């Protein structure tokens, strides 16, 4: 978890100075894949974000800029959840088909 915290803080720092948005967004997506594999919750990411941004002396615009990182990371969790839900729906459909076939 500590490694993920440090990586996320680096992403926030980079978001404040980056010029190449596309490359930066790819880094955010890579980070999202990493935390999903490690089973870290979106709430944990939000808490890391809040505590780190609070500790920095940022102006309003910079705070808004850091929200781009949070948005990208949380968006990845949404995609992952939708994929999971599609899989569950398919499994339920197949379970119903198997149940119907066994009754015949």
N, C-alpha and C positions, 0 to 999 in steps of 0.2 A: 504494500500500500504506500509505503514511504517513497518508493521509486516512482510510482504513478503521480504522487503529489509533486515531486520535483520536476517531473516531465511536464505536468500541467502548468506549473509555475513558469517554466521556460517558454511554453507556448504563449502564455499571457504576456511575458516580457517581449517576446518576438512580435506579438500582435501590435505592440505599441510603436515598433520601428520598421516593420516590414514594408517593402515596396511591391513585392511580388505576391499579390493576393492568391493567385491560383496555386502556386507552390505551397504557400502557407496553409491553404485549405486542405491540400493533400496531406500535410503533416497532421492536421486536426483529425482527418479521417483515419489515418494510421493509428493515432492515439486512441480513437474511439474503438477501433478493432481490438487494440491491446487491452483496454479496460473491460470490454465485453468478455473477452477470453478469460480474464482474471476474475470475472464475476463481481465487478465493482458496480454498485448501483448509481443511477443518475443523481440521486439525492446526495451521495457522497461527493460527486463532482461539483454539485452546486455549493455544498458546504466548503469544499476546498477553494472554490472561486471566491465566495464571500469573504472567507477569512484572509485570503491573500490580497485581494483588492482592497480590503479595509486596512491592511497593514501598509499599503503603499500610499504615497502622498500624490494622488492623481486629481486632475481637474475633471470636470463633468464630461467633457468630450473624450478624454482618455478612458474613463470608466465605461462609456458607451462603446468604445472601440474594443475593450476587453470582452464585452458581451458577445461579440462575433465568435470568439473562441467557444464560449459556453453554448451558443446556438448551434454551432457545427457539431459539437460533441453530443449534445442532447438529441439533435436530429438523427444521428447515427443510432441511438438507442431506439428511436421510433421506428426506423427501418427494420431493425433487428426484431422488434416486437411484432411488427406486421408479418414478417417472414414466419415467425413462430406461430402466430395466429392462423396463418394459411395452412401450415403443417398440421396444427390441431384440427382444423376444419376438415382437411382431407382424411385424417385418421378417423374422425367421427363418421364421415360419410362411408368410408370403407367398413367400419364396424357395423353400421346399419346394413350395408350390403351383405356382409357375412352373416349377420343375424337373420336376415330375410332368407338367404340361401339355406341356412341350417334348418329353418322351419319348413322349407319345401322338401 
